[in-house]
Amino acid sequence: MSAFGLVGTITSDYITDDAGPRCRGLGGILYQAAVLCGLSENVHLIANCGADLRPEVEALTEGWTTLDRDGLRFVPGPGNRVFLHYSERLKEREEVLESAVPALAPDRILGALPALGMLLMVFNSGFELSLPDWRAVLDRTSCPVWLDVHSLVLAGLLHAHRDYVAVPRWRDYVRGIAYLQANRQEVASLLGHPERWPDSGEIEAFVREALRQGLRAVFVTMGKEGVLVATPRESRVVRAPAAAKVVDTTGCGDVFCAKTMQLLALDVPVLEAAEEGVELASRAACLAGIRETFELARREDEGI
């Protein structure tokens, strides 16, 4: 069975809100890995991680029997320490990156390609790959690629609040991929006006332009409002069922991504795959952390 290649960064997340500290735990590309491993899919993880986090990462993933760790490298230092703050006054969370791991070598990704049925690239920090290195990967990749731009739209800063910035060369990042994921704030940065969210007309225009780059589908995540799913033939918002009690929305977009990817790899139609991805993400909002996310996916796989 071919594997899902996951490229990104393992983070150590410190999460606060207006009431104070909320939680601390591992994050980043491990959210998608947790879902796919919980669903019994083979996962080839390609990431750098701070050596200080090695005991915690190994303990957390010990039972993930379908996880291939050959592409995981532990590098000196604390790794990516991320401080995330959620507030009612903010459209999006605030982020401070206190430390970061070195960029990935594209050869590590290229060497894994023969075993992959689908590749996911997440810019968890924005420092994972330079644009030339990313293009070098895309130009030699034959399997479908899903790109989550995520922190690519944040200023390349350490030890300070990272403002959203414009990404004028966004077409160079998406040319050659099959699926693009972004939230409204990220779309604003790709459109060149990060200071304000795009209206519905601007989002539709962006989606049309993205599809003109040859994409199979674009997914614009919109929190409680669901996900705008657009293909060359159709476009509609897939709405999430009401969550019983929201505990933590961190990682919900990652859960959506992983479940939708799994179904797309099985040739499930895009809208149907997205509906199931949104449904699982809504259940993920009722829990917190990687371990709980893995268990959620495992129960999904077992039909519990």
C-alpha positions, 0 to 999 in steps of 0.5 A: 500500500502506498503511503501518505508523505507528510512534510512539515514541522513538529512544534511545541505549542503553548496556548493561552486565551483571555482567561490565561494559560490553557494548555501546552502540548505537541503540535504541528504536522503531528496532528495530520499524522495522528489522524492518518495513523489512527485511520490505519494509513501508512504515513511517511513523516518528513520533519525536523524536531528539536532534540529536547522534544525527542522523549515526548515525541517518541512516547506519544507516537509509540503506538502509531504502528503505521508511522514511518519515522525514517524521515524524522530528524532530531536536531540540537536545541528546543525545536519550534516553540510556539506561543499561541493566543486566542482572543475574542477581539482577534479574527485570528490567533496571535503567534510568537515563534520563540525558536525554530529548527533548520529548513528541510533538505529537499533531497529528503523529500525527493528520496521518499517520493517512490513510496508515496501515493499522496504528499502533504506539505504544511508550512507549520513555521514558514521556515520549512523550505525556500521557494526554490527548494519547494519548486524543486520538489514539485517539479519532480513529484508525480503523486497528488500534492496537498498544500496548506499554506498556514504560517507561510503568510506570517512574517519571518520573525522570532521572539515577536508577534508575527504579523500577516504579510502579503505573499505576491508569489503565491502562484509559484507555491501552488503551480503543480499542486492538486489541492490547496488549503487556506483560511480566510486570513491566509487568503487575504495575505495571498491576495495582497491585503493581509490587513483585512479579510476578503469578502465573498466576491474576492474569495471567489475570484481567488479560488477561480485564479487558483483553479486556473493554475491547474488545481483539482480543488481549493478548500477555504476553511471558515471556522464555524461557517464550514469550508468553501470547497471549489473544483473546476466544476462546482463550488459550495460551502460544506457546513459543520454540524454543531459541536456539543461543547467546543474545547479546543479548535487547535488542529481542527483544520489539520483533522479536516485535511487528513480525513479529506486526503484519505478519502480523496486517495480512495477516489471519493468525490471531492465534496463527499470527502470534504463533508466527512472531513468537516464532520470529523473536524467538528468532533475534534473541536470537542477535545484537545491534544494529539493523543486525543486526536489519534484516539478519535481517528482510531474510533472512526476507523473502527466504526465506534 
